Amino acid sequence: MSEAATGAGADREDLLEGVFAEHYGGFCRLATLLLGDGAGAEEVVQEAFLRTFSSWWRLRQPERAQWYVRAAVVNLCRSRLRRRGTEEAGNRASWPDQADRSDHAVEDALVVLDAVRTLPTRQREAVVLRYYEDLTERDVATVLGCSVGTVKSQLARARASLARSLAPDHEARPTEEDLDAPD
């Protein structure tokens, strides 16, 4: 092995190690929100790092490794959700029951989290990446592999759906005119 190849391998390892140290926790939280399963989320994140590391030669811009790993996390979550089927009941058991909580803020957060979980997959991914990960719409589009316009429409639909599902019964539900209004 040449000295240049050894140096490139060390650079790759240093860069990926830095991405791991800085972003592992955030990637685990992202995957947990998408999957609803903390243990499964860690598995997905580890697999995403493994795939990025083993396919390093394909990366056109190694300095953007965190974005490759983030996209891999989202894609692996999609795959896992497609296969979930019978695992659903077991995964729900790992989340705390709302009845066990007395803190209203925690209860509210769990209600919102449950509402987000009911969104279609693409809307849920867009919401989590935009509002939880605090990515720009352009970055969300990059991670999801779609256009910025698609991200905007998915977010608008998700907000409308969440407004309907979270609105108290005595408040007016959003109308079609509200849904078509610009943000």
N, C-alpha and C positions, 0 to 999 in steps of 0.2 A: 504494500500500500504506500502510495507516495505521501510526501509530507503535506502537499496541498490538499489531498483528499482527507488526511487526518485532521488538518486544520478546519476544513469545511464541516466535517462531522462534529468537531468540538463546537463550532459556531452554531450549528443546528441544535445541538444538545443544550447549549447555553441559552439560546433564544427560546426554545420550547420550555426549558426549566423556568425561565423568567415569566413566560405566559402562564405556566402552571401555578407558580407562586402567587402571581398577581390576580388571576382570574378564576381559579378553581372553585372557590366558595361561591362566587357569583354565578358561574355556570351551573353549579349544583342547585342553587336557588331557582334559576331559570328552568332547569329540567324538572324540579319538584313542582313548580307551578304548572308546567305543561302536562306532567304525568299524574300529579296528585299522589306521588309515592316517593318518599325520601330515599329509601334504599335503592330503588330502581333508578332514581335520578343519578346517584353516585355511580352506578354501573354504566349508565349512558355516558356520563362525562368521562369516565376512565376509558371507555371504548372510543370516544371521540378523540381523546389525546393519543391513544394508541394508533388509530387510523391516520391521524395527521402526521405522527412521527414516522410511521412505516411508509407513508406515501409522500414523504418530504420532497422527493425528486420531482413531483408533479407541481409543486407550489411555484407559481410564477413570481410572486412577491412574498418571500419568506418573512419580511418585516410586518406583514399583515396576518401573521399566524393566528392571532387571537380571533380574527374574523372567520378564518377557515374552521377553527375549532368550534366557534359559536354556531356556525351554519351546520356543522356535523352534529352538534348537540340537538339542534332543532330537528334535523332530518332523522336522527336516531329515535328521538321522541315520537315522531310521526310513525315510524316503523313499529315501535313498541305499542303505540295506541291501536294500530291496525290489528295487531296480534293479541291484544289484551283479552277480549272476550270473557272467558271464565275467570280470569284473574281479578276482574273488577271488584267483586265482593271482598276479597282478601285485602286489596289495596285500600279500600275505603276504611277498613278496620284499623289501619295504621294512623288515620287522622283523628284528632280529638273530636269528641262529640260535643255539639253546642250546649247540650244540657249540663255538661260538667263545668261550664264556665260561668262565673258570676260577673266578670268585668264586661260592661256594655261595649267598650271599644273593641275588645276581642270578639265579642258576639257579632258586632257590626262587620268586622273584618272577615269573619268566617261566613257571614251571609253573602257578602260581596264575592268572596272566593268561590263559594258554591254557585253563585250566579255566573261567574266567569267560566266555571267548569261546564256549564250547560251550553255555552256558545259553541257553534261549529268550529272545527279544528282551526281553520285559517283565521277566523276572527279571534279566537283565543290566542293563537300565536302572535298575531299583530298587537293585541292588547297587552300581552305580557312583555313583548319586546319594546313597545313604545312607552308604556306607562310604568312598568316595573323596572325594566332594564334602562329606561330613560334614553333610548336610542332615537335618533332623528328618523323621520319618515324615510329618508333616503337610505339610511343604514338598515332599517327594518326591511326595506325592499331588497337590499343586497342579501341579507341573511335569508329571506324567504324565497329569493330568486324570482321576483316579480317586479312590476313597475311601481313607481311612487303612487300613481293614480289608483292602482289596485289596493295598495296599502291604505290610502285615504278612504276608499269606498268600504273596505273591510272594517276600518275603525268606525266609520259613520254608522254602519249597520250594527256593529257591536254596541256602540253607545246607545243607539235607539233600542236595541233589544234589552240591554241592561236597565235603561230608564223604565221600560215597561215592566220588567220583572221585579225591580226594586222599589217602584213607586207604591206608596201606601194606597190602599183602595179608595180613600176619600180624595186623593189628588187626581187631577186630570191626567189621562194618559197622553203621550205625544201623538199628534195627528200626522197625517201624511205630509201636510204643509211643513210641520216642524222637522220631519225627517229629511226633507229636501233642502232645508235652509243651510247656507254655508256656515262653517264653524266660526 
